[in-house]
C-alpha cells in the first residue's frame, strides 16, 4: 500500500536502455530483490545500493518496497514506509525541500499539541527524560530561595507544567522561580501565539498552585545567544540551564568551522550555573557516513515504532498522527540530507559526555530517589519492556535492550 499524497514522492523513471550492461544490471536487481524477502532486507539492500552509487538498482528496489509497505501496517512496514520516502528524496537530491515542506505543513496547534502529548505518553522514554531532568533540578534547588532556569528550547512547556506541580508539593515555602525561554522565531514549535501563549499558560498554572513564577521570552536563534545580561542573570539566584532535545540541532565541527554546539556549551559554563541538565536521543546520526547512519536510524526508530505498537492499537489514528507529525520528518531529514541541511544530528551518550567534560563540566550523578521514582512509575503504569539503566551517573531509558533516551546532569 502506497503512502498517501502528503508523503508519496514521484521518482524520475530510469532511462530505458537495451544495452547488455543494463540487462545484466536488471537481472542482478531481480536476484537481489528475490533474495530479500522482508521489507527490512529489501530496504537495507536498497540503501546499500544507493550508498554504492547503484541508482538503478536502488530505484528498482524502491518500486518493489512501495508495493509492500504501509503506514498502517506492522512496525517493520511502517518504519520502511517512511524510510522509503527518505531514500527517494535522497535519490532525487530533494531531501531538504521535502523536509522544509513538511515543516511548513504545520497542522493546527491543538492537533500538533495533541500528537506530541500522545508521543510523550505512548512512548514514555521521552517523558522519562523530562522527569529525570526535573528530578535533578528539584534535588538541586530544595534549599534555594531564588531560582532562575534558562531553557534553550522549551517546546510546548510540558516539562515545566510538571516541574511547577512538583515544586508546589515541596515542604515549606518553595523557591521563587524565574524561567527564561529562548524562542527561535522560525521554529515550527512556535505555532499560533508562540512562546507568549506558553508563558501565560505556565504563569496561570503556577498561580493556581501557589508557586511564585515569572516567565521571560528571549527572541533569538540559539546559535546567536548572547550574554548573561541578555539572559537576565542576577546575583544571588541559583542558575539552572536545561537542554532537552535541543543540542542535537546545533551544528558542530563536522558541519562548519564555527562549532556552534561546543561554543554554546562553553558559553553556558561561563554563566557558572549550579546545574545543567541534558536530555537527548541516544543514537549517532551526526558524523556517521550515509549507510551506517541509515542502519543506526533504522534500528533506533524500529524500537520506537515497536513501543508505540504496545500502547496504541494498530488501527489507531492517534498512532498514525504521532508517527507522521512527530517522527517522520526526522527520519526523512536523517536519511535524505547532508551537510547543513541535515538538522537532526543526534549523538550517543558517550559523545555528549565528552563534550560536556571538554566544556569544563563535571558529572552530577542522578540521585537514587529520582531513579527509584521513575522505576516505580514504569512498574505501575507501563509495559515491562521499558527499562531504566544507570551508566556513569546517567540514566538511559530503553525499549528492551535498545537505549532510546539518555538524561544527565552537570555542574
N, C-alpha and C positions, 0 to 999 in steps of 0.2 A: 504494500500500500504506500503510495507516494505521499510525501509531506504536503500539507495544504499550501495555498498560494502564498501565504506570508513567508513560508520557509523554502518553497521549491525554487530551484535555480536552474535556468535553462543553459545547459552546456553547449558549447560550439561543437558541432559534429566533426569528427576527424576526417581528414581529406581521403577521398577514395584513392585507392592505388591497386594496380594489378600486378605489381612487381613481386618477384619471388620473395624478397625480404619481407614485404607486407604480409603475404600469405603465411610465411613462416612465423611471423610475429603473432598473427591472428590465431594460428594453431597453438602457439605457445600460450597465448592468453586463455584459450578454451581449456587447455590442460591445467593451468593454474587454478581456474575457477572450478573445474570439476573436482580437483583435489581438495579445495577448500569448501567444506560442507556447511559450516556455520557462518552467520553474519560476522562474527568476530574474526574468523580465519580469513574470509574474503576481505574484510576491512583492513586487516594488517597487511595482507598481500598487496592491496591497493596502495596503502601508504608507503610500503617499501618500494613499490614500482615508481611511485611519484618521486620519492627521495633519490632514486637512481636515474631520474630523467626519462623514464619509460612512460611517456604521457599517453600513448595509445593503449597500452596495457592497462594503465590506471583508469582511463576513460571507460574501457570495456567492463572493468570490474565495478565501477561506479554505476553503470547502467544495470548491471546484474543486481547490485545491492538495492537499488531503488525499487526493485520488484519484491523484495523480501523483508524490508524494514518498515517499521511503523511507529509513530509517536504514541500509538495506543496499544502497543504490544507488550511483551515481557521486557525486563530491564535490558537484556542484550540487544533486542530490536530497537528500543528507544534510544539508547546511547549511540547505536550505529546510525540511526536516522539523523541525529544532529551532527555526528562527526562526518557523515557523508556530505552534508552541506558545507562544512568547513573545508573538506578536501576539494569539493567542486569549486568553491570560491578561491582556494589556493591555486588550482589549476588555471583559472581564468584571471589570476592576479587581481581579484576583486574583493579580497577579504576585508580590506579597510573600508570599502564602500558598503559592503553588507553589514559590517559591524556598526558603522555610523548610521545606516538606515534603521537598524534595529534600535539604536539609542534614540533616534528621532521618533520612532513609533511608540512613544510612551503612552501607556493606557491611562485612563482616568486615575486620579490619585487614590481614590478609595479602592479600586481594583488592584493597583500596584501594592498598596499597603497591605491589603488582604493576602496577596500572594507571598509577600515577604514574611508576614506573620505566620502563614501556614508553613513556610520553609523552616523557620526557626523552631516551630513546634513539631513538625512531622519529621524533620531531620535534625534532632536536637543537639548534634555535635556543635552546630553554630551557636545555639542557645547556651550550651555548656561553656563555650569560650567566653561569652559575655559574663556569665555567672562567675567564672573563675577570676576574670579581671575585676569585677565588682567586689568579690570576696577579698582580693588582695588590697583593694582600695579601702574597704571598710576596716580591715585589720590595721592599716597604717594611719587612719585618721581618728581612731577611737578617743584619743586624748587631746585632739586638736580643737581649737575654738574657731579658727578661720581656715577654710579650705578653698583653694582655687583649682579647678580642674580645667585643663586645656585639652580639647578633643579635635583632632585634625580631620575628622570625618564622622560626625555623629549619626549619619544616615537618617533614620526617622525618629531617633531619640529613644527607642525601646529600651536600650541598656540603662538609660538614666531614669526611666519610669520605675524600673526595678530597684535601682540604687536609692532613689528618693524614698520608696516604701521601706527599704531596709534601714536607712538612716532614721526614719521615723520610729522604728522599733527599738533603737538603741536605748539602753538605760540612761536615765538622766536627761539633761538637755543636750541634744545633738549639736554638731558644729554648724556655723553659718557657712552656707555653700554658695560658691560662685562657679558658673560654668561658662567658659568661652568656647564657642563653636566656630570652627573655620569653615567658611562657606565658599566653595568654588561656584561662581555664578553660572558656569556652563555644565555643571554636574547634572546628570539625569536623575539623581536622587532628590533634587530640589523642585519637585513638581508642585504647582498650584500653591503659591504663597511662600514657598521657600522656607528658609530657616526661621523666619519670623513666626510663622504658624507653629512650628515645632517648639520654639521658645515659649510662646504663650501657653501651649498645652502643658509643658513641663512646669511653668510657673503656677498654673492653676492646680495641678496635681500636688505640688509642694505646699501650696496654701491649704488645700483640703486635708493634708496630713500633718500640718503644723511644723513644716520644715522651712527654716529661713533660706531663701533661694533667690538668686539673681542670675539672669542669663544675658550674655552679650554675644552678638554675631560679628565676626570679622570677615568681610567680603574680600577674598583673595584666593588665588590658586595656591595650593600648598607649596608648590615649587618657588613661590615668590616670598614666602614667610621669612621673615620680618624680625622685629626686635622685641626685647622684653617690654619696652614702652608701648609698642603696638598691641601686644597681647595683654596689657593691663596688669602685669605682675606687680605686687605690692609687698613691702617688707612685713614680716610677721605672719604671712599666710603660709600654710603648708601647700606646696605646689605639687599637683599630680598631673601627669601627662598620659593620655590614653591613645594608643594606636590600635584600633580594632578594624581589621580587614582593610587597611589603608596603605601601609607601607609598600605593598607589592605593586602599587600603581606608580610609584616613584621610579624613574629611570636611573640606572646605575652605570658603572664603568663599562659594562658590556654594550651600552647603547650610545653613550655620549661622553665626551671628555669632561663634562660637568657632572660629577657623580651626585645627583640630587638626593639619592637615598641616604648616602653616608653623610652628606652635608647637613641634611635635616637632623639626623641623629646627633651630630656634633653640636649643632645649634641648640638643641634641646638640652644636651648635657651642660651647656654653658648657662642655662637658666637655673642650674642647681636644684632640680626637682627632688622632692622627698621620695617619689615613686614614679616609675614609668611602667605601664602595662602594655604588652604586645600580644595581640591575637591574630593568627594568620593560618591560612591553609598550609598543610604540611606536604608539599609536593614541589618538584622543581620544573617550572615552565619558564624559567628565566634564561639560563645560559645553555641549556641542552640544545644540540642540533635538532633538526626537524623530526627525524624518525624516533630517536629516543624520547623526545618531548611528546610526540604523539602517543607513544606507548605509556608514558607516565600519566598523561591526561586520561587515556582510556581506562587504565586501572583505577585511577582516582575517582573519576566520575561514575564508573561502573558501580563502585561501592556506594556512592551517594544515591544512585538510582535504585539499587537493591534495597537500601534502607528505606527509601520512600515507598517501595512496594509493600513493606511490612506495615506501615502506618496509614497508608491511603489506598483504597480499593483500586484495582486495575482500571475500572471504568470511571474513576473519579475525575470530574472536571477540575477540581482543586489541584490534583496532582499534575494534570496537564498544564495548568496555568503556572504552577511553580516551576516546572521544568522549562517551559518556553520563556517565561518572563525573568526568571532568576538564574538559570543555569545555561541555557542555550547560547546566549550571546557571548558568555565567557568561553564556552567550548569553541565557537567559531573563531573568536579572536586568537586563542591559543594555537589552533590548528592552521588557520589561514594566513596569519600576519607575521611579519618580521620587522626588525628594526624598531623605529619609533612608533610604528603603527601597532605593535604588539603591546597592549596595555596591561594585560593580565599576566604579570611576571612574578609568580609565586616562587618561594624558596623553601627549602626544608629546614627543620628546626635547628640543625647544627649550623647552618649558614647564618640564620638570624642571630644565633648565639655568638658567633664570631663577629658579626657586625656590631652588636651591642658592646662587646668587650673592646673592640678596636676603637669605639667611640668613647671609651672610658667608663662604661657602666659595670657594676658588679651585680651578680645574680642575687635576687631575693627569693629564696625558695617559697613556693606556695605552702601555706600552713596546713597542718593536718586537719584543722577544723574545716577549711574550705574543701579539701579533698573528700572528707567524710560526708559533708553536706551534699556534694554532687553525686557521690556513690549511692547515698541513700535515696536521692531523687530518681536515679536510674532504676534502682531496685523496685521502687514503689510504682513508677509511672511508665517505664519504658521497657522495650524488648531487651532480653538478656544478651543479645548480640552487641549491644552498645557497651563499650568498656572504657575505663579510665586507666592510663598508665602514667607513672611518675618517673621521669628521667632527668637527672641533674637539676632537680628542683622545679622542673617544668611539668605541666600537665598535658598529656596527649590524649585526645578524645578519638576513639576508634570505632569503626564498624567491623566486628570480628577482630581480625589481626591487622586491618588496614588503618593506619593513622590518618585522620582527616584534618583535624584542627589541633594546633598547639597554642597554649597560653603560658606566658611567662611574665615575671615581674623583675624590675631592675631599680637600682639606685646609684 
